[in-house]
Amino acid sequence: MKAKNIILATALVALGLTSCSINDVDNVGELAAGNFPVKQDDGVAALAGVYENLNAVNANPQESFLYYACLASDDQLGGGGTNDKLMQAEDLLCNYNADMTNDFYKQRYEGINRANTLIQSLPGTAMSDELKAQYLGEAKFLRAFYYYELSSMYGNVPLRTEPGGEPIKQGKIEDVWKQILQDLYEAATTMPAKRNSDGHVDKYTAEGMLARAWLFYTGFFCNGTTIADEVSSTYKPLTEVELPNGTKLTKQMVIDLIDDCVNNSGYSLVSDFRTLWAYTNKETVNDYDYTKGQGLKWVEDDGAVNPESMFAIKFNKLASWNTTIGYSNGYALYFGVRGGQDYAKTFPFGQGWGAGPVAPNLVKDWTSAEPNDKRLDATVQDWHKVSTYTWGGWSDYVQETGYYDKKWSPISAKKEDGSYICCFEDLMYGDKGGLSGGYGNNMQLDNIHDLVLLRFADVLLMQSELKEDVAGINKVRARAGLSPIASYSLKALQNERRWELACEGIRWNDIRRWHIAADVLERQTNEDVYYCGSPGKNKAQNGGYAARYKATAGFQKMPESQIAIGTVVQNEGWTGADAEYQGWQN
């Protein structure tokens, strides 16, 4: 299960590394399209290099769209210490330094250019037509995914579909999204009808990702492409989109593909929601009061394949300060428990930087709407109920709520002598095989459980949303032990997505495309938090959540290094003093 990214690491040698240029569209790490690939093994190496971009970005998770989407949503705050201003700035839709996300910007373009090289070269490669269709579909999927994150993060970004190093300027904001939809549709309709369980994406993953991109584009841009259009409260999704190749993609075409995914993919819901998350691993499960003695088995135990995982970032024991820390799960580290407390006090949740504390409004809304929903306790650690944990007293913790996300947390374990180890992976996979200094009870490098980006439950909910029926919703509810709902409503769908997918980075684009973001974000104001050990309220900063969203539509600041090149202009809402986060103001 963990071997795939060891292959990815070695593939970089085949791709040929060069020094990074600041140019957003430099052909970094590429061989000339005319020379590569020429045979099947070259194609495998090139494709591995495209996938490797997932781990490259993970080396700086705090700059990524996935991280930003968690902190910017209404379900999580910024958190971190008083010096972790980037965490709070992302929650508040504010700026903290000129190039706060520039690494992510450049790295995603590196991945796109690798995909472009492969897409251009594959037709002349000596391999079977079926394998060529598979690799081409994977490359198009990954190019679309990388553009999906870039476009969700920054809005109007330059569109490059061929390899090359010359600067290109941004065009129309909708052009990139139409290319995303075209790439995903082509991947979904040309890849072999075969489910993959080796970490490679398949046609069914492309069908699911197409639905996600379709729902965002047709909802978010349903009123037009200006900031006023994007933050309008009017929600009436588009039903067809003209693609760059001149064909039209319709809502019914997307429904047909999502139906195919549900009916024919072989992906399925696990029977117990809790087994999706690493705290049910075999080294931890029977020492954790919440899970012990219940016969729970984590989906990744003993190298098993998660039947619900359709697209995930995988990690391995090669993480090192001498290679890349992106081969470890850096999101787990950032979302870990802040404060350096004894592991016995926080067990089974490990140490980290305290990013993304769960917002109290999520817990209150969830408890009120679904008091019997098992997913709440499976998702949120309520430290108010744990006598061993010291909360509300850390001298540098900003926006501490007493609620932590369980899903992406680092997970500790007990050794045979009763002492604690930072990461269960040290026991499950052993401390051999890593690079020097890179493994063995290292809280910063030893988290290597999968980070799932698309799972089958999300597909079922998107199917319900597209078809406006309750079939997918009720399958998800049944797994949670909840009674079915009788009829479809957008509100019921919105709630179900919020509960099922909480703290997985999905909510942010959901509230944006439904045109409810300004209202729900503002509900974080005046929630109970601790600041540097003192109780208080989550007070409005820089004009407040709603004001910042209405000024930006949720798009991040363009890195100033990219503006200096002349390929992009600064996004609206980022040039005034109100955009600059100076630190928490009580």
C-alpha positions, 0 to 999 in steps of 0.5 A, spaced: 500 500 500 505 504 501 510 502 496 507 506 490 510 513 492 517 509 493 516 508 485 514 516 485 520 518 488 525 514 484 521 517 478 524 524 479 530 522 477 527 519 470 524 526 469 530 530 470 530 535 476 532 542 474 532 548 479 526 552 480 524 558 476 519 563 479 516 563 472 509 560 474 509 556 467 516 554 467 517 547 464 520 545 471 523 538 471 521 536 464 524 532 458 523 535 451 516 532 449 519 530 442 524 525 446 520 522 452 516 518 452 518 513 447 516 506 450 512 503 456 517 504 461 518 511 460 511 512 460 510 509 467 516 514 469 513 520 466 506 518 469 509 517 476 512 524 476 505 527 474 503 524 481 509 526 485 506 533 485 501 531 490 507 529 495 511 535 492 505 540 495 504 536 501 511 539 503 508 545 504 501 544 506 500 550 509 500 554 502 495 549 499 488 549 497 486 543 501 489 546 507 486 553 505 479 550 504 479 547 511 481 553 515 477 558 510 470 554 511 465 555 516 467 549 520 474 550 522 477 556 525 485 558 523 488 556 530 495 555 531 500 560 535 501 567 536 506 567 531 502 562 526 499 568 523 498 565 516 493 560 519 489 565 522 490 569 515 487 564 511 481 563 516 480 570 516 481 571 508 486 576 509 494 576 507 500 575 511 506 576 507 507 578 499 508 570 497 504 566 502 502 561 497 507 562 492 510 555 493 503 552 491 502 556 485 509 554 482 508 547 484 501 546 481 504 548 475 510 544 475 505 538 475 501 541 470 507 541 465 509 534 466 502 532 465 502 536 458 508 533 456 505 526 457 499 528 454 503 530 448 507 525 447 503 519 449 500 518 442 507 516 439 509 511 445 509 504 443 504 501 448 497 497 447 491 502 445 488 500 452 494 502 456 495 508 452 488 510 454 489 509 461 495 513 462 492 519 457 486 519 462 490 519 468 494 525 465 488 529 463 485 527 470 491 530 474 491 536 469 484 537 471 485 536 478 491 541 479 487 546 475 481 545 479 485 547 485 489 553 482 482 555 479 479 554 486 484 558 490 486 564 485 480 564 480 483 566 473 489 563 472 493 562 466 491 556 462 497 552 459 495 545 455 502 544 451 509 543 454 513 550 454 517 555 458 515 561 455 510 566 460 503 566 458 497 571 461 491 569 464 485 569 459 477 569 461 476 565 468 471 561 465 476 558 460 480 554 465 474 551 468 471 549 461 478 545 460 477 542 467 470 539 465 473 537 458 479 533 461 475 530 466 469 528 461 474 525 456 478 521 462 471 518 464 469 516 457 475 514 454 479 510 460 478 502 460 472 500 465 476 497 470 477 499 477 484 500 480 486 499 487 493 500 486 493 508 487 492 510 480 485 513 478 480 510 474 474 512 469 470 512 475 474 517 479 474 521 473 466 521 473 466 523 480 471 528 480 467 531 473 461 531 478 465 535 483 467 540 478 461 541 474 457 542 481 462 548 482 462 551 476 455 551 474 453 553 481 458 558 483 458 562 476 451 561 475 450 569 475 456 571 471 463 572 472 464 578 476 465 578 484 458 581 485 455 575 481 460 570 485 457 573 491 450 574 489 445 570 494 442 568 487 443 560 486 440 557 479 445 552 477 447 552 469 445 546 465 449 546 460 457 548 458 460 549 452 467 546 452 473 548 448 473 543 443 466 546 441 461 540 444 456 541 449 457 538 456 450 537 459 447 536 466 444 529 464 451 527 461 454 528 468 448 524 471 449 519 466 456 518 468 455 519 476 450 513 475 455 509 472 460 510 477 455 508 483 452 502 479 458 499 476 465 502 479 465 497 485 467 502 490 462 502 496 461 504 503 464 501 509 459 498 514 462 503 520 464 510 519 469 510 524 473 505 520 475 510 515 479 514 520 486 512 523 484 512 530 481 505 529 488 502 527 490 495 530 495 498 534 491 503 537 483 501 537 483 497 543 487 502 547 482 508 546 476 508 550 471 510 544 473 504 540 476 498 544 472 492 544 467 493 539 471 489 533 473 495 529 478 494 523 481 500 520 480 500 512 488 500 511 490 495 517 495 490 514 495 493 507 488 492 506 484 497 500 479 502 502 473 500 498 471 507 499 477 511 497 477 513 490 483 518 490 488 519 495 495 522 497 499 516 499 505 517 503 511 512 505 517 512 510 522 516 505 520 522 508 526 526 510 529 533 511 534 530 506 529 529 500 522 531 501 518 531 507 512 531 502 512 523 503 509 524 510 502 526 511 504 534 513 496 535 514 496 530 520 502 534 523 499 541 522 492 539 525 495 535 531 494 537 538 497 543 540 501 544 546 506 539 547 502 535 552 504 528 554 501 523 550 497 520 555 493 526 556 491 526 549 491 519 547 490 517 541 491 524 538 498 526 537 502 532 537 502 538 532 501 545 530 493 546 532 491 548 526 484 548 524 480 548 531 473 545 529 468 551 530 463 551 535 457 553 531 459 546 527 458 542 533 452 546 535 448 546 529 450 538 528 447 536 535 441 540 534 439 538 527 441 530 528 442 529 535 443 521 534 448 522 529 454 517 530 458 521 525 459 527 530 463 523 535 467 520 530 469 526 527 470 531 532 474 530 539 470 534 544 476 536 549 471 539 554 469 531 556 476 529 557 479 530 564 486 528 562 486 534 557 488 541 559 485 546 554 484 553 555 490 555 558 496 555 553 499 561 553 500 562 545 494 558 542 489 563 538 482 561 537 482 555 541 475 552 541 476 545 545 474 541 539 479 538 534 478 534 528 479 526 529 479 525 521 486 528 519 489 528 526 496 524 527 494 518 531 499 515 537 499 508 540 501 504 546 508 500 546 508 493 550 511 497 556 505 501 556 509 508 554 507 512 548 509 513 541 508 519 537 505 515 531 502 508 530 505 507 524 512 506 527 509 500 530 505 498 524 510 498 519 516 498 523 522 503 524 526 500 518 527 502 511 527 510 512 532 514 510 537 517 515 534 521 520 527 521 517 523 515 521 522 513 528 518 516 533 518 523 529 512 527 530 513 531 524 515 525 519 512 519 521 505 520 519 504 516 513 496 514 513 492 516 506 489 523 505 483 521 502 481 526 497 475 523 494 471 517 497 464 514 495 460 517 500 461 524 496 459 521 490 453 518 492 451 525 495 453 528 489 448 523 485 442 525 489 444 533 488 444 532 481 438 528 480 434 531 486 432 525 489 434 521 496 437 515 494 444 517 495 443 521 501 439 515 504 445 510 503 449 515 507 444 516 512 443 508 513 451 507 514 450 513 520 444 509 523 439 515 521 432 514 519 431 515 511 428 522 509 422 522 505 423 527 500 429 531 497 430 538 498 437 542 497 437 544 505 437 536 507 442 535 501 446 541 504 446 538 511 448 531 509 454 533 506 456 538 511 455 532 516 458 526 512 464 530 509 466 535 515 473 537 516 475 534 509 476 540 505 470 539 501 465 544 505 469 551 502 467 550 495 460 547 497 458 554 501 461 558 495 457 554 489 451 554 493 452 562 494 451 562 502 458 563 504 457 570 506 452 568 511 454 562 514 461 564 515 459 570 519 456 565 524 463 564 526 463 571 529 462 571 537 463 564 538 467 562 544 474 561 544 480 562 548 486 566 546 493 565 549 489 562 555 484 567 556 476 566 555 473 570 550 470 571 543 472 570 536 471 577 534 471 580 527 478 582 524 479 586 518 472 588 517 469 581 519 468 574 515 462 576 511 465 583 508 472 579 506 468 574 503 464 579 499 470 583 497 474 577 494 469 571 493 473 567 497 479 567 492 486 568 495 491 573 494 495 572 487 503 571 489 506 578 488 512 574 485 507 572 479 504 579 478 511 581 477 512 577 472 506 580 468 502 574 467 497 575 472 493 581 475 492 582 483 485 579 485 480 584 487 479 585 495 487 584 496 490 591 495 487 595 501 489 595 508 483 591 510 486 585 507 493 585 511 492 581 517 497 584 523 495 579 528 489 577 533 486 584 535 482 583 542 
